[in-house]
Amino acid sequence: MKIGILCTGDEILTGKTVNTNYSHIAKCLVDYGFEVNWGSVVGDQLKNIYHAMEVAASLSDAVIVNGGLGPTLDDLTQEVAAKIAQVELELNQEWLAHISSWYHSRGRIMPENNRKQALLPAGSELIDNPIGTACGFALDIHGVRFFFTPGVPKELYMMLDHEIIPRLQNLRGVSLYTHIKRFHSFGIGESRADKMLTKAAQMAENSQIKLGFQSHYPQLETKLVANTTTQDPPEMMAPIEDDIRDCLGNFIVSEDDLTIEGKICQMLQESESTVSIVEMDTAGLINSRLHACDEKGDLVRIGFFMQTMRDFHDFFQLPIDQWTQPVVTKRVASLTAQKNNSTYGLSVLTERYIDEREQVGIEVHLAVAKGGDVKYRKSRLPGSPNWTRLGAVELGLDFFRRSLAGLPVHELIDFEQH
């Protein structure tokens, strides 16, 4: 079943607002086994919206229109839908009562212009929005079912999950259950992973399971997608998952919805351990990401972010003869664990370099201390400051993950200078 997506709004067309709604709708549709065959963005001009709807109807079996259901003059979606369907707008008393109640529950009086949100094309089907004032609606245009949705993301997401997808399943005539397995890896590029997973790709193809990659530096997502008419995943999915685990091995940092930082906090919690962190030239992102997953706030004892090596020497009172990065990195990891009474100390220090080929980047020094034991690793990441900062953060998290799991910490990654 081919689905078109039309997003409206001058703020989206001009780039003032990033169009995350489109990507969410498209991803959701694909996950449920629908084909997204057309997509467009149009501004708040009646004739342009009208033309875009006609194009969408000519190319798709169903269309989702997002945006333009607000109370202001530039919200034109209901008006255009009625015009193209050649029907009148009618006041929906049920939805008008909902809007009034929504304002009343917040101690406010409904503004008169919100009546506009209860004007729907005659014959359209109202689609509920329990958390906002803009209802959705469905309407046939040129024999194609159109679904109109609000632009507020949380309202769209709820409507899509609870209202639109079930209706599309009914239109398709069969309910497909989508089974998705995700592997998140760090250190392997897309081309290398593709070669490593030749067998898994063949197994997937023979089983009509889709194997794909999505690279979002510094991680790579490897995804299996299977659509079935039952809630049970196909039998061949498990062997493919096992082959992916065998091939990608230690480079897999987490699976499904679990993040690398979530995995680290999970391991800390299971071992009843804590960590203190010192990082340099990372904008404090390692500490921030781990804190976000530390629900009780007792896993990450403290996080230091410092900008220069002089800051480290002054703060930790290191003697001047300990100026070399490896010594400082290991010493700082040990001291931060001791000073903060944490199980582990993690230090991630960096320094800029220009090599003999005039290639620029950062040298990343990593250390994890536990008691008297200190693990150390050095890596060179070429590239711009923003690029290498992302790499250093992920490298620091992965180094700590490997240390916690007892995995090798010196495996070369594709992104470092060998």
N, C-alpha and C positions, 0 to 999 in steps of 0.2 A: 504494500500500500504506500503510495507516494504522498508525502506531506510537504506542503510549502509553509514557510515562515515569513511573515511580514512584520517588521518592527517600525513604529512610527515615532516621530519626535524630532524637532529641530536640534535639540541638545545632543541627540545621538548622531544625527546626520553630520553635524559640524565637529564632532569629536569632543565636545565639552563633557559628555558623559560616556564612559566606557560601556559598550553594549554587552554586559555579562548575561543579560536575559536571553539573548539569542543562543549563546553557547550552552546555557542551561537547558533550554527547550530542546535544542538539537541533540545534546547528549542523552537526555531523558528518552527522546523518541527512538534513537538508535538502540539504547539499552533494552527497549521493549520490542525490538525487531521491526520497527518502521523504517522506511527509506525516506531520508530528507533529500528531496530532489531539487528544491528551489528555495532561495532566501534573498531578502532584500531589505533595505532601510530607506524610508522615505520621510521627508519633512512634513511640517504641519500645514500643507496646502491641499485644499479639497480636491482639486483636479488631479494632483499627483497621487494622492491616496486612492482616488477612484481608478485611475489607470493601473496602479500597482495591483489592486484587487482583481481587476479584469485579467491581467497577465497571470496572476497566481491561480485564478480559477481555470484558465486554459491549460495549465501545466500539471495540476495536482489533483489528487483524489479527495483531499481535505486540506484546509489551510488554518493555521493558527495566526491570528493577528494580535500583536502585543502593543498596548499603549493607547493613549488618546481617549480614555474613558473618564477623565477628570471633570471638574465643574467649571473650568475656565473656557474662554472663547476659542482658544486654540486647540481644544480637545474636540476633534471633529469625527471621531470614528463612528458613533451611532448615526450621525447625519449622513455620512457617506454610505454606510451599509444600507440604510433605508432607501437612499436615492438609487443605488445600483440594483437593489432588489425590487425597486418600483413599488414601495409600500410607504405608509405614513408612520411617523413616530407617535407612539402612544405612551401615556403616563402609566407606569406600572405602580399601582397603589401599594402592593405588597412590598416592593423595594423602597418606595418612598417612606413607608412606615419604619422599615429597617434603618434607613439613614437617620430619621428623626430620633429613633431609639438609641442609635449609636452615639449621637451628640448628647442626648439627655443623660445617658449613663456616665458621661464625663462632665456633667454639670454645665453643659453649654446648650445654646439654642442653635438649631440648624440654620445656616445662612441660606438665603433664598436661592442663590445660584446652584446649590446642591440638588435642587429639584431636577436639574438637567441630567443628573446621573440616573434618574429613574425613567427617563425617556428612552424607550426601546423600540426598534422596528416592529411593526405589527406582525404577529405570527412567529416571532422569535422565541426561543426557549431560554428562560432565565437560568443562569448558572451562579450558584451561591458563592458568596465571599464573606465568611463569618468574621473576618478580622479587618475589614475595610468598608468604605462607602461606595466603591465602584464594583457593581456586579458584573459578572461576565454574561455573555449570551451566545447562543448558537443560531445560525440562520443559513438557509440554503441560498446560494447565489450562483446562477447559471448551472444549477444541478450539482453544485459542489458544496459540501458542508463546511461552513466557516465557523471557527470558534474565536470569540473576541475576549481578550484577557487584559487585566490591569497591568500597568507598568511598574508598580511597586513590587520589588523582587519577592519579598516574603509572601505577599498576596498571590503573585503569579505561581510561586512554587507550590503552595498549598492547593490552589485551584488545578494546577496541572496534575498533581498526584491523585487528588481525590475526585476530580470531576472530568477533566479532559481525557486522560488516558483511558479510564473505563469506557467512555463514550466512543473513543477511537477503536478500542477492542471490539465493541459491539458492531461498529461499522465494518470492521474487517471480517466479522463473522466467526472469528476464532480467537480465543484468549491464549496468547503465547506467553510463556513464562521465560524470562531472560535470566540466565545464570552467568555471572561474571566473576572471574578470578583475576586478581591483580597482584603482580610482583613488583616491588619497588627496589631498584638496585642503584648502587653508587660505584663508579669506577669503570664501568663498561659503556662504551659508546654504542649507538644504534647499529652501525655496520658490523661491529664485532659481535654483538648479541645475535644479529641475524644469522651470521655464520655458525655461531655456537649452537643455535637452536634449529638447525636444519632438520633433524629427526623429529623434533616436536612439531615443526611446521607441517611436515609430511603426515604425521599422525593426526593433526588437527584437520588438515584438508580431507583426509580419508573419512573423518568422522563428521564432516560438515560443521566443524567448530572454527570460529574465526580467531586467528592469532595475529595480534598487532602490537605495534610499539608506539609510545608517545614520549618523545624526548623533551624534558623540561629541566635544563641544566640547573643544578648539577646531578639530577637523578634521571633515571630512565624507567618508564613504566612498561612492563610487558603484560599484555592483557589477553585473556581467553574469554570469548563470548559464545554462548550456545543458546539457541531458542528452542524450546520444546513445548508440547501441549500439556505436559504434566509438571508438577512442582519439583520433581526429582531431576537433578542434573544427569546428563547422559553418562553411561557407564565409562566411555572412553575419556572423560574429562580428567579423572584421577590419574591415569597413567601419564597423560601429557603434563599435568602439574608436577608429578614426580620427576619427569625428565627435565623440566625447566629448573627445578631445585638442584638436580644433579649437575646440570651444565653451568648454571650461574653461581652455584655454591655460595662461598663466603661473601660474594658481592651483593647478595640479596639482603637488604637492610630491614625490610618489613613486608607484610602481605596485606592485601585488601585495604581497609580503612585505617590501619595502624601506621603511624609515621615513625621515622627513625627516632625522634625524640620520645615518642610514646613508648617505643620498644625499650629504650634506655630506662625510662622511668619504671616500666614494668619489671625490668631486671633488678633495678635498685630496690624496688618494693619487695620483690620475692626474696632477695638476699638480706633484707633489712639493713641496707647500706645507705650512705649519704655521700654527697659530693660537694666540694667547693671548687669554684672555677676562676681562673685568671685568663683573660684573653686580651689580645692586642691587635688593633687595626681591623676589628671585626664588627664595630658598632655595637658590641655587646650582644650579638644575635644568638650566640650559643646559650648564654645564660637566659635570654628572653624565651627562646624556644623550649628549653627544659622547664622553666618556671611555668609556662603555659600548660604543660602536661602534669605538673606536680599539683594534683588536686587538693591534697591536704596541706601542702606547703612545708613538708618536712623532709623532702628528699634532697633539695638543693639548699645547702646551708647558707652560702653566700656567693656572690659573683662580683669579681673585680674586672673593670675594663680600664686599660691604660693605653696611652697613646705612644709613648716613647720608651726606649730601654732605660733612659735615665730615671723615669718614673718607677720602674721596677727596682732599680738599685737603691733608690732613696726609700721607697716604701718598705722593702724587705731588708734594708740595711746590708746589702751584699758588698763585700770588699771589692775594690777596684780591679783586683787581679782575676775576678770571676766575671769578666766582661764578655766572654765568648758565649754565643747563643746556646749551644748544647748544655753547657754547665748551668747557665742561668735558668733555662727552661726546666731542667730536672730539679734544680734547687727550689725554684718557685713552686712547682707542683707539690714537693714534699712540705715546704713551709706553709702553704695555704691549707693543706690537710691538717697539719699540726695546730696551726693557729686557730682554726675553726672547729677542731675536734670532729672532723668528718672522716668517713672511711676512705674516701678517695680524694685526691687532689688532681685536677686537670688543668694544664697550662697549654695555651696555644699562642705562640709568639711569632711574629713575622718581621721580615726586613726586605726592603726593595733590592732588586739586583738588575744589572745589565750585563749580559754575558758577552763572550768574544764575538758573537754574531750580531751584537747589538739588539738582542731579543730581551724585552723587559718583562718583569713579573715579580712575584714575591717568593721568598724562601720561607716555608712554614716549618716551624719547630714545634713538635708536640711531645708532651710527656704526661703519663698517668702514674701517680704515686699511690701506693698502698702499703702502709707500714714502712719497712725498710726497702721494699722492692719498687723500682722505678723503670717503666717502659718508655723508650724514646724512639721517635721517628722524625726524619727530615724529608721534606718534599719541595720540589720547585714547581710552581704553577705559573706558566707564562700567560700574559694577557693584560688587559686594562685593569685599573684599580677595582672597578665595580665587579668585573668578571672574576678576578682572583679573590676578592673578598667573599663572594658566594662560595667559591671552591674551598677556601680556607675554613669557613664555617662548617661545611659538610664534611670536610676531611677531619676536623676536630671531633665532630659528633661520631663519625664512623670509627675513628681511632679509639674513642672511648667505648663504643659498642663492642668492638672486637676485643678490647681488653677485658670487658666484663664477661664476654662469652667464651674467653679462652681461645680465640681465633688468632691466626697469624696477623701481625700488625704491619708487616713490611711488604705485602703484595702490591706490586706496581699497578697504578690505575692509568687509564687511557689519557687523562687530562693533565698529567704531570710530565715535566720534561725529563726524558729518560737519559 
